[in-house]
Amino acid sequence: MLLVLLDTAWAVYVKSTLEQAVRIGVRTGITMTAANTPTGSCLTDYVKGVVQQNASGLLAGSSGVGLIKVNYFLPPAENSTGPATDVSTQANADAPGNIMQVSVQNYSLIPLLPRIYSWNQVQDTSPLVMSVYSADLMEPSSSPPCVGVAP
């Protein structure tokens, strides 16, 4: 029971850490301007760096950055039930009123200890795959930064 509790606590910690990292990424991204973005850095790359820094080492290296996605959406018209339109590839994707969505997708969490269900079965070491998302509206800016390559 102790091992199951430990493994469950580890999974909850990892998911909550990733959720917090994408929340911080969205909060940072929706308020960025060209003036406070580092020189030579576009919004998408900067937000991915912020998420990586706040993930407590869980998204380290280029493989970790590859799991982070930043998408931009144009909200549907008022009184419309249609879906939001993905504008991630457009130069003005970070226009005020658009939605920025930051996510970590398909993060594989290997269990701390293999799961054993019965003495005559093979140990289960399959990873727990999780995804986390956060989104908010882009704030107005007199000098929006370049979008960069999204997602």
N, C-alpha and C positions, 0 to 999 in steps of 0.2 A: 504494500500500500504506500509506503514511503517513497518508493521509486516512481510510482504512478503520480503521486502528488508532486514530486520534484520535476518530472517531465512536463506535467500540466502547467506548473508555475513558470517554467522556462518558456513555454509556448505563449502564455499570457504576457509575460514580460516582453518578448520579442515583438508580438503584434502591437502592444501599446507603445513601444518605442518607435516602431515604424509609423504608426498613426500620428504620433506627436511630431515626428520629423516632417511628414508631408503637410501637416497643419502649419508648421513654422515656414515651410517652403512657400505655401500659398500666401500666407500673411506677408511674407517678404516680397513675393512676386507682384502682388496686386498694387503695391505702393511704390514700386521702383520707378525712378526717372533716369534719363540719360546722364544726369549730373551725378547721381550717387551709385551708378553701376561702374565697376572697375573698368579702366581703359582697356579696350580690345575685347571686352566680354559682352555677349548679348544676354538678354533676359532668360532664355531657356537654359543656357549653360550655367548662368549664375544661380538660378533656382535649384538646378540639379546639385550644384556644389553645396548649397545651403542644406538641402535634404541629407546629403552624404555626411556633412559635418555633424548633423544633429541625430544621426542614427547609431551613435555609440559603437562605431566600428562594424556594425552589421552589414553595411553596404560598402565596404572598403574595396579599393582598386577599381579597375575598369569594368570588371564583371558586375560590381555593385552599381556603378553608374548606369550600366546597360539595363538594369531593372527599373530605373526611375524614368517615368514618362511625364511630360508636360504637354498638355493639349489645351487648345483654345477653341471656344465655341461661341457662336452667335446665338443669343437666346431667341426663341420663337417670338413672333409678333404678339403684341398684347391681345388678350382674348382669343388666342390661338391654342389649339391642343396639339400642334405639331411638335416634332422633336427639335432640339437645338442643332444647328448646322456646324459641322467641324470646319473651322477656318485656320487650322494649325499651319498650313503651308502658305498662307497669305502674309504679305509684308506688314499689313496693319492688323494682325491677329490680336495684338495687345491694345486695341482701341478701347476707350472707356465704355463700360457697359457690357463688354464681352465677358465670358466666363473663363477663368483659368482653372484647369483641373490638374492637380499634381497627384501622381500615383506611384506606388511600388507594386509591380505586377509579377506574379509567379515566383515569389520568394520561397525557396525550399529550405525548410527547417528540418535538419536531421535530428532524430530523437537522441537524447543524451545516453539512453540505454536501450538496447533492442527490446521490443515488446515480445513477451512469451505468453502465448495463450494456452498451450498444452505441451506436455513433455514429448509428444510424438509429432509435433509440427515444427516447421522451420521458423526460426526467429523472424519477426517482422521488423525490418529496418527501413521501411519506405518513408520518405520524407513527408512532412506536412506542408502542403503548398498553400500559401496565403497571399492575398492582395489587399492593399489598403488604398483609399481614395480620399481626397479632400478638394473642395472647389469653392470659389467665391467670385464676385464680380470685380472686374478691373476698375480701379479708381481713375478719375480724370487726371490727366497730366499734361502740362504745357510742353514737355519734352520727353515723350515716351522713348525708351531704349529700343534698339533693334531686337527683333524677335529671336533670330537665330534659327537653327534647325530643330524643328519639333516633329514628333514628340520626343 
